[in-house]
Amino acid sequence: MKRFILPALLAMVATPVTAQERVPAETWVDRVLAVRSLVSEVPRWAPDGSKIMFSSSQGGGGIWSVTPEGGAPVRLTGATGGAGHFLQTGQPQWSPDGKWISIISDHAGQPEIWLWSMADGRELRLTGLGSRISSYSWSPDSRWIALTGGRYGSYDVWKVAVPTGESYRLTSDARPEVFPSWTPDSRKILYARLDLRWMDHDLFEISADGANPRLVLSDTDFFDYREGSAFGASLVSPDGKTVLFRSQRSGWVNYWLVPLAGGTPRPMAAEETEQSEAQWSPDGRLIAYVANHNGTTEVRVVPAAGGPSRAVVSPASGMAQNIDWSPDGKRLSYTLQTPTRAADLYVVPVEGGQPKQLTFSDPNGVLEKQLLVPEKVTYRTFDGLVINSYLYKPRNTRPGERLPAIVLTHGGPTGQFSDNFNLHAQFFTEQGYVMLLPNVRGSSGYGRKFEMLNNKDWGHGDLKDVIAGVDYLKTLPYVNPNKMGTEGTSYGGFMSAAAVVWAPEVFQAIIPISGYPDRVKLLDESEYQHIQQLAYEFGPFEQNKDVYYRNSPFYSIKSATAPTFLIWGEGRFPETQQMYVFAKEMERYYKTVKYKAYQGETFYIRTQANTRQMLLDMLDFFDQYLRDKVVTPAAATPVGAR
């Protein structure tokens, strides 16, 4: 069977790693950067069940398909000389009649919905709203697309005729109206209206022409950081009688069912775990969903009428997700990734049987054999809280050797380290660093109570959880207790900056990446979702100024002692970039600081070339201060440069 294989892997020679040698950094960084999934977005079954489509950045990009029986994937769109908008895809979907593939693309400027004809390969721009489009769905009769569009300053629900493109604005409230979905008869549309705090959701039903709005249910106290994506689309059962919606009302993010006509919601499958991706089976008898258990995710199904759920895919370690039903309801497609494998596409019989792998990001396990499987560990904090973490130990540790350690903090703060491939952990561990990845208070995946523990307390209680992780590392016989580093990106960058000033004696080297250490100034600089997040986490600024200043490491730089390397994803206008300003202030107080901005980026470092250089630069910095090595300085941006 011919396999779809990453070009980078075809050229790779799998050099065995012996017990006493480590792969050189210049070689290893290229190997770990080659761990990339062939599958982007959620794979979707064709309406006739003959193929599954998926978008991919590999092989020149575009949308590909593979039969559920296996075989070589076939490019559907994005071929040289045509379908250029489908080289960069977002939210690809089939029309229910199978005649079109739709995507959101900003290839021509503003995001618009584009169509690609299965009959003749014709590419067609459907919308011309000239504004943000965040979500969309096809009517079951394939005549319309309902979408969330921001043309007039806030998100409204629109519908667009297929294929002519006539657009109609259906809602016009100042509050965000998002994630439209259709009833099975294509006569009505459901959507969520958020309040201005993005905390409460009202689910409305309207007729397809926008008339006769009716409140179906109200859900409260569920902060929706990305303007509706956590609540998501509420789906009507195939018989048109029941609505499936997501809520945190139990203290866990679970799914609930409510009659479309109105009534009392009931839990779909009550669990003390986080649920996502719920979908009705085509006949409406079952609901499939993904359950998160301490970073391991499994695919489960539950009878729609009620009863216990059962696992369809339950990896011992890994993340099974991105599910979709086959049109006949007999199989589910999903992707599976692990700490040592990129995500690949699989299908599995719903009633039991062996999964079948359809794509091969790492043929023959060339890279998997060289990567490290982390150990899941726990430790207790200063106030007795249990912190679930991932521990990466270098495989080639010599007897009696004491290694430096690095604590990596995730973004969010309502994010989570999970059973997926972690680039930084795999890179630094092979270079002889012990890595600890803790899910500190405020992380998602452990219930609402745990998630709220760092509200109004960023950089304090959560930082103490990081410090408790350092104390745990010091109990390990192969860790050097006097050589500790920390790093992180986004909220992890904020936490690393907090460690600079509020844990100055704990770490000997710190690397904050793309973070905002001045939460006061952030109110004037950042996009609106961050302002909403701060209002939720800290409270309104005018009534909580003390919280904002207390949770801003920038105002405590004078207490810094650890050598610090500040990283940013763009070199333009450094005076407005918080990593630059933080570095300049550290320099003003004669602190040991380095700053580097990687060109051609926006906020984060995303491109492969810059990511490669960043990892090598970080390794040089950690080697200098945690191994006392004399290193050749990498090119840095002078703090005072313009």
C-alpha positions in Angstrom: 0.0 0.0 0.0 1.3 3.4 -1.0 1.5 5.8 1.9 1.3 9.6 2.2 4.6 10.3 3.8 6.2 13.6 5.0 9.0 14.6 2.6 11.3 15.5 5.5 11.1 11.9 6.7 12.0 10.5 3.3 15.4 12.1 3.6 15.9 11.4 7.2 18.5 8.8 8.3 17.4 7.3 11.6 20.6 7.4 13.6 20.3 5.1 16.7 20.8 6.8 20.0 23.2 5.0 22.2 23.0 4.9 26.0 25.8 7.3 26.5 25.5 9.8 23.7 23.1 12.5 22.8 22.2 13.7 19.3 23.9 17.0 18.5 21.5 20.0 18.8 21.8 21.0 15.1 20.8 17.5 14.1 18.2 17.0 16.8 16.3 20.3 16.2 15.7 19.2 12.6 14.4 15.8 13.7 11.9 17.2 16.2 10.7 19.9 13.8 9.9 17.0 11.4 7.3 15.8 13.8 4.3 17.3 12.0 0.9 16.0 11.3 -0.3 15.4 7.8 -3.8 16.2 9.0 -5.0 19.8 9.7 -8.6 20.7 10.7 -11.2 18.1 11.4 -11.5 15.3 8.7 -15.0 15.1 7.2 -16.8 12.1 5.6 -18.2 12.7 2.1 -22.0 12.5 2.1 -21.9 9.3 0.1 -19.3 7.7 2.5 -16.8 7.1 -0.3 -14.0 9.2 1.1 -12.8 11.3 4.0 -11.4 14.8 3.3 -8.7 16.5 5.3 -6.7 19.7 4.8 -2.9 19.4 5.0 0.0 21.7 4.9 2.1 19.0 3.4 2.7 18.2 -0.3 2.1 21.9 -1.2 -1.0 22.3 0.9 -4.6 22.0 -0.1 -7.4 19.5 0.7 -6.9 15.8 0.3 -9.1 12.7 0.6 -8.6 9.1 1.4 -11.0 6.2 1.2 -12.1 4.7 4.5 -10.5 1.4 3.4 -7.1 3.0 3.1 -4.8 3.6 0.2 -2.9 6.6 -1.1 -4.5 10.0 -0.3 -5.6 12.0 -3.4 -5.4 15.8 -3.7 -8.8 17.3 -4.1 -7.9 21.0 -4.2 -4.9 23.2 -4.1 -3.1 21.6 -7.1 -0.6 23.7 -9.0 -2.3 26.2 -11.3 -5.7 26.0 -9.6 -7.8 26.4 -6.5 -5.3 28.7 -4.9 -7.6 29.7 -2.1 -7.8 26.1 -1.0 -4.0 26.0 -0.3 -4.8 27.8 3.0 -8.0 26.3 4.4 -10.1 26.9 7.5 -13.1 24.9 8.6 -13.5 22.8 5.4 -16.9 21.2 5.0 -18.9 19.2 2.4 -22.2 20.5 1.2 -24.8 17.9 2.3 -25.5 17.0 -1.4 -21.8 16.4 -1.9 -21.5 18.9 -4.8 -19.3 21.5 -3.1 -16.4 21.8 -0.6 -16.5 25.0 1.4 -13.8 26.8 3.4 -13.1 30.1 5.0 -10.0 31.7 3.4 -8.3 35.0 3.7 -6.2 34.4 0.6 -7.6 37.5 -1.1 -7.5 39.7 2.0 -10.5 39.6 4.3 -11.9 36.1 5.4 -14.6 34.9 3.0 -16.3 31.6 2.3 -15.1 30.0 -0.9 -16.6 27.0 -2.7 -14.9 24.3 -4.8 -17.0 22.3 -7.3 -16.6 18.5 -7.1 -18.0 18.3 -10.7 -15.6 20.5 -12.6 -13.0 21.9 -10.1 -14.4 25.4 -10.3 -13.4 27.7 -7.5 -16.0 30.3 -6.5 -16.0 33.1 -3.9 -19.4 32.8 -2.2 -19.3 35.7 0.2 -18.2 39.3 -0.1 -18.9 40.6 3.4 -15.4 42.1 3.8 -15.2 41.3 7.5 -14.5 38.6 10.0 -16.3 35.3 9.6 -15.9 33.0 12.6 -18.2 30.0 12.0 -20.7 28.7 9.5 -22.9 25.7 8.7 -24.7 24.3 5.6 -28.5 24.0 5.5 -29.4 20.3 5.1 -31.0 21.0 1.7 -27.6 22.5 0.5 -29.3 25.8 -0.6 -27.9 28.0 2.1 -25.0 28.7 4.4 -25.6 30.4 7.7 -22.6 32.2 9.1 -21.3 34.4 11.9 -20.1 37.7 10.3 -18.7 40.9 11.9 -19.4 43.4 9.2 -21.1 45.9 11.4 -18.9 45.9 14.4 -20.2 42.9 16.3 -21.0 39.3 15.3 -24.4 38.8 13.6 -26.0 35.8 12.0 -26.2 35.9 8.2 -27.3 33.5 5.5 -25.9 33.2 2.0 -27.5 31.6 -1.0 -25.5 28.8 -2.8 -24.1 29.3 -5.3 -25.2 32.8 -6.2 -23.9 34.5 -3.0 -26.9 36.7 -2.1 -26.4 37.6 1.5 -29.0 38.4 4.2 -28.4 39.7 7.6 -30.7 37.9 10.0 -29.8 39.4 13.4 -28.6 42.8 14.5 -28.1 42.9 18.3 -25.1 44.7 19.7 -24.3 41.5 21.7 -22.3 38.7 19.8 -24.6 36.3 18.0 -22.6 33.3 17.0 -22.4 29.7 15.9 -25.5 29.2 13.8 -26.8 25.7 13.1 -29.9 24.4 11.2 -32.9 22.3 12.1 -33.1 19.1 9.9 -35.9 20.5 7.7 -33.7 23.6 6.8 -36.6 25.9 8.0 -35.0 27.2 11.2 -31.7 28.3 12.6 -30.3 28.1 16.1 -27.6 30.5 17.4 -26.1 31.6 20.7 -26.3 35.2 21.9 -23.6 36.1 24.4 -24.0 38.9 27.0 -21.5 41.7 26.9 -19.2 40.0 29.4 -19.1 36.8 27.3 -20.3 34.9 30.4 -23.9 34.1 29.7 -25.4 32.4 26.6 -29.0 32.6 25.4 -29.8 30.0 22.7 -32.3 31.3 20.2 -34.3 29.8 17.4 -35.3 31.9 14.4 -37.0 31.1 11.1 -34.7 30.9 8.1 -35.7 34.4 7.1 -34.7 35.8 10.5 -38.3 36.2 11.8 -39.9 34.9 15.0 -37.0 34.7 17.4 -37.7 32.3 20.3 -35.6 31.7 23.4 -34.8 28.0 23.7 -32.6 28.1 26.9 -30.3 30.3 28.9 -26.9 29.1 30.2 -25.0 31.2 32.7 -21.6 31.6 34.2 -19.5 30.0 31.5 -16.8 32.5 30.4 -16.3 32.2 26.6 -12.8 33.5 25.9 -13.0 33.3 22.1 -16.5 34.9 21.7 -18.6 31.8 21.7 -16.2 28.9 20.7 -16.4 27.2 24.1 -20.2 27.0 24.1 -20.0 26.3 20.3 -22.8 25.2 18.0 -25.9 23.7 19.6 -27.0 20.7 17.4 -30.6 19.6 16.8 -31.3 15.9 16.7 -32.1 14.2 13.3 -35.8 14.0 14.4 -35.8 17.7 15.1 -36.9 17.3 18.7 -33.9 17.7 21.0 -30.9 20.1 21.2 -27.4 19.2 22.3 -25.5 22.0 24.0 -22.3 22.5 26.0 -22.3 23.9 29.5 -20.2 24.3 32.7 -23.3 24.2 34.9 -22.3 21.0 36.7 -18.8 22.4 37.5 -17.4 20.4 34.6 -17.6 21.2 30.8 -20.2 18.6 29.8 -23.0 18.3 27.3 -26.6 18.6 28.0 -29.9 17.8 26.2 -33.0 19.9 26.1 -36.3 19.6 24.1 -36.2 22.1 21.2 -39.7 23.1 22.2 -38.4 24.0 25.7 -38.1 22.2 29.0 -35.6 21.1 31.6 -32.1 20.2 30.4 -30.6 16.8 31.4 -27.0 15.7 31.2 -25.9 13.7 28.2 -23.4 11.6 30.2 -22.6 13.3 33.5 -18.9 12.9 34.2 -16.2 14.7 36.2 -14.2 15.2 33.1 -14.2 17.7 30.2 -16.3 16.8 27.2 -16.0 18.1 23.6 -16.9 17.5 20.0 -20.3 15.9 20.7 -22.2 14.8 17.5 -25.5 13.0 16.8 -25.3 9.8 14.9 -27.1 10.0 11.5 -30.1 8.1 12.9 -30.1 10.0 16.2 -29.8 6.9 18.4 -26.3 7.6 19.7 -24.1 10.6 20.5 -20.3 10.4 20.1 -18.1 12.7 22.0 -14.5 13.2 23.3 -13.7 12.9 27.0 -10.5 14.3 28.6 -9.0 12.4 31.5 -5.9 14.2 32.8 -4.7 14.9 29.3 -5.6 11.6 27.8 -8.6 11.9 25.5 -10.9 9.0 24.4 -13.8 8.7 22.0 -17.1 7.5 23.6 -20.7 7.0 22.6 -23.8 7.3 24.7 -27.4 6.4 23.9 -29.3 9.6 23.1 -32.3 8.3 25.1 -30.1 7.9 28.2 -27.9 5.2 29.7 -24.2 4.6 30.3 -21.6 5.7 27.8 -18.9 3.3 26.5 -15.5 3.8 25.0 -14.9 3.3 21.3 -11.3 4.5 21.3 -9.5 4.6 24.6 -5.7 5.0 24.2 -3.5 4.2 27.2 -1.6 7.4 26.3 -2.6 9.8 23.6 -5.3 12.1 22.3 -8.1 10.6 20.2 -10.2 13.5 18.9 -11.5 15.3 15.8 -14.3 12.8 15.4 -16.9 12.5 12.5 -19.6 9.9 11.9 -19.7 7.9 8.6 -23.0 8.6 6.8 -24.3 5.1 7.5 -23.5 5.5 11.2 -21.4 2.4 11.4 -18.0 4.0 11.8 -16.3 7.0 13.3 -13.2 8.7 12.0 -10.8 10.4 14.4 -7.2 11.5 14.7 -4.8 10.0 17.2 -1.6 11.6 18.4 0.7 10.7 21.3 3.7 12.4 23.0 5.9 10.6 20.4 3.7 10.6 17.3 2.0 13.4 15.3 -1.7 13.1 14.6 -2.9 10.7 12.0 -6.4 9.8 10.6 -8.1 6.5 11.7 -11.5 4.9 11.3 -13.1 2.5 13.8 -16.3 0.5 13.8 -18.7 1.9 16.4 -19.9 -1.5 17.6 -16.4 -2.8 18.1 -13.4 -3.8 16.1 -9.9 -2.8 15.3 -9.1 0.8 14.2 -7.6 1.3 10.7 -4.9 3.9 10.2 -5.3 5.9 7.0 -2.5 8.4 7.0 1.1 7.9 8.1 3.0 11.0 9.4 5.8 8.8 10.8 6.0 5.7 8.6 7.6 2.7 10.4 8.0 4.8 13.6 11.3 6.4 12.4 11.0 9.3 14.8 8.8 7.7 17.4 11.7 5.3 18.3 13.9 8.2 19.2 11.5 10.4 21.1 10.8 10.2 24.9 7.7 9.0 26.5 7.0 11.2 29.5 5.9 10.0 32.9 2.8 11.3 34.5 3.6 12.5 38.0 1.9 14.4 40.7 3.1 16.6 43.6 1.5 18.8 46.3 1.7 22.5 46.5 2.1 24.8 49.5 -1.6 24.6 50.3 -2.0 20.9 49.7 -3.3 21.1 46.1 -2.4 18.1 43.8 -0.7 19.2 40.6 -0.8 16.8 37.6 2.4 17.0 35.5 4.5 15.5 32.8 8.1 14.5 33.6 10.6 14.1 30.8 13.9 12.4 31.8 16.8 12.1 29.4 17.2 8.4 28.4 21.0 8.5 28.4 21.7 9.7 32.0 25.0 8.4 33.3 25.1 6.8 36.8 25.4 9.5 39.4 25.0 12.3 36.9 23.0 15.4 38.2 21.2 17.2 35.4 19.8 20.7 35.2 16.1 21.0 35.0 13.6 23.3 33.3 9.9 23.9 34.3 7.8 24.7 31.2 4.5 26.6 31.8 1.6 26.4 29.3 -0.4 29.2 27.7 -3.9 30.1 28.7 -4.1 30.2 31.7 -7.1 28.0 30.9 -4.9 25.6 28.8 -3.6 22.2 29.6 -0.6 20.0 29.0 -1.9 16.8 27.4 -0.8 13.6 25.8 0.5 15.3 22.6 3.9 15.9 21.1 5.7 18.7 22.9 8.4 20.3 20.8 10.2 22.1 23.6 10.2 19.1 26.0 11.5 16.7 23.3 14.2 19.1 22.2 15.6 20.1 25.5 15.4 16.6 27.1 17.6 15.1 24.3 20.1 17.8 25.1 20.4 16.6 28.7 17.7 18.7 30.5 15.1 17.2 32.8 11.7 18.8 31.9 8.7 19.2 34.1 5.3 20.4 32.5 2.9 21.1 35.4 -0.8 21.8 35.0 -0.9 24.6 37.6 -4.0 26.0 39.2 -6.0 27.8 36.6 -5.5 25.1 34.0 -8.4 23.6 32.2 -9.3 19.9 32.2 -9.8 19.6 36.0 -13.1 21.3 36.6 -14.4 24.8 37.1 -13.2 25.0 40.8 -9.6 24.3 39.9 -9.8 26.6 36.8 -10.8 29.5 39.0 -8.2 29.1 41.7 -5.9 31.7 40.1 -8.5 34.4 39.5 -7.2 37.7 40.6 -3.9 35.9 41.5 -1.8 35.5 38.4 1.8 35.1 39.1 1.3 34.3 42.8 -0.6 31.1 43.7 0.1 29.6 40.3 3.8 30.6 40.5 3.9 28.9 43.9 2.7 25.8 42.1 5.7 26.1 39.7 8.0 26.5 42.7 6.5 23.4 44.3 7.4 21.7 41.0 11.0 22.8 41.5 10.9 21.4 45.0 9.7 18.1 43.5 12.5 18.1 41.0 15.0 18.6 43.7 13.9 15.3 45.3 15.0 13.4 42.1 18.4 11.8 42.4 19.4 12.7 38.8 18.5 16.4 39.1 21.0 19.1 40.1 19.2 21.1 42.7 21.3 24.2 42.0 20.6 24.5 38.3 16.9 25.3 37.6 15.4 27.1 34.7 11.9 28.0 33.5 10.3 29.1 30.3 6.9 29.5 28.6 5.0 31.2 25.9 1.9 33.5 26.1 0.6 33.0 29.6 3.6 30.8 30.1 5.7 33.9 29.0 3.8 35.9 31.7 4.5 33.3 34.3 8.2 33.2 33.4 8.3 37.0 33.7 6.6 36.6 37.1 9.4 34.2 38.1 12.0 36.8 37.2 10.7 39.2 39.9 8.7 37.1 42.4 10.9 34.0 42.5 14.3 35.6 41.9 16.3 33.0 44.0 14.6 29.9 42.7 15.8 29.9 39.1 19.2 30.4 37.6 18.0 31.1 34.0 14.6 32.2 32.8 13.2 32.6 29.2 9.8 34.4 28.9 8.4 34.2 25.3 5.7 36.4 23.8 4.1 37.3 27.1 2.4 40.4 28.6 4.0 41.2 32.0 2.2 44.5 32.3 -1.5 43.7 32.6 -2.3 47.4 33.2 -0.7 48.5 29.9 -2.3 45.5 28.2 -5.7 47.2 28.5 -4.5 49.9 26.0 -2.6 47.6 23.7 -4.3 44.2 23.2 -7.2 42.8 21.2 -10.6 42.7 22.8 -10.6 39.1 23.8 -7.7 39.7 26.2 -9.5 42.7 27.7 -12.6 40.5 28.2 -10.4 37.8 29.8 -8.9 40.3 32.2 -12.3 41.6 33.2 -13.3 38.0 34.0 -10.1 37.0 35.7 -9.3 40.2 37.6 -12.6 42.2 37.6 -13.3 45.6 36.0 -10.2 47.8 36.1 -11.6 50.8 37.8 -12.8 48.7 40.8 -9.7 46.4 40.8 -6.7 48.6 40.0 -4.8 47.0 42.9 -5.3 43.5 41.4 -4.0 44.6 38.0 -0.9 46.2 39.5 -0.3 43.3 41.9 -0.5 40.9 39.0 1.9 42.8 36.7 5.5 41.7 37.1 6.7 44.7 35.2 6.3 46.9 38.3 8.7 44.7 40.4 11.7 44.4 38.1 14.0 45.9 40.6 13.9 42.7 42.6 15.1 40.5 39.7 18.3 38.5 40.0 18.2 35.6 37.6 19.7 35.9 34.0 16.8 36.4 31.7 16.3 36.0 27.9 13.2 37.7 26.6 11.8 36.6 23.2 9.3 38.3 20.9 7.8 37.3 17.6 8.2 40.6 15.7 10.9 43.2 15.3 8.9 46.2 14.3 7.9 49.0 16.7 9.8 47.5 19.7 8.8 50.4 22.0 5.2 49.0 22.0 6.2 45.4 22.6 6.1 44.3 26.2 9.0 41.9 26.1 11.1 44.7 24.7 9.9 47.2 27.3 10.5 44.6 30.1 14.1 44.0 28.8 14.8 47.7 28.6 13.6 48.2 32.2 15.7 45.3 33.4 18.7 46.9 31.7 17.9 50.2 33.4 18.4 48.4 36.7 21.6 46.7 35.5 20.0 43.2 35.4 21.5 40.4 33.3 19.1 40.4 30.3 19.1 39.5 26.7 16.4 40.3 24.2 15.7 39.0 20.7 12.9 39.7 18.2 12.4 37.2 15.4 11.5 38.9 12.1 8.7 38.0 9.8 6.4 36.9 12.7 3.5 38.6 14.5 3.3 37.8 18.2 4.4 34.2 18.5 7.2 32.5 16.7 5.5 30.2 14.1 7.7 29.8 11.0 9.9 26.7 10.9 13.1 28.7 10.3 12.6 31.0 13.2 11.4 28.2 15.5 14.6 26.3 14.7 16.8 29.3 15.5 14.8 30.1 18.6 15.3 26.7 20.1 19.1 26.8 19.4 19.3 30.3 20.9 17.4 29.1 24.0 19.7 26.1 24.3 22.8 28.4 24.2 21.2 30.5 27.0 20.4 27.6 29.2 23.8 26.0 28.6 25.5 29.2 29.6 23.7 29.7 32.8 22.7 26.1 33.8 25.8 24.3 32.6 28.2 27.2 32.9 29.3 26.7 29.3 31.1 29.4 27.3 28.9 29.7 24.2 29.2 31.7 21.0 26.6 34.4 21.3 23.7 34.2 18.8 22.6 37.3 17.1 20.4 39.3 19.4 18.5 42.6 19.1 20.2 45.3 21.2 17.8 46.4 23.8 18.3 50.1 22.9 18.2 49.6 19.2 15.6 51.2 16.9 
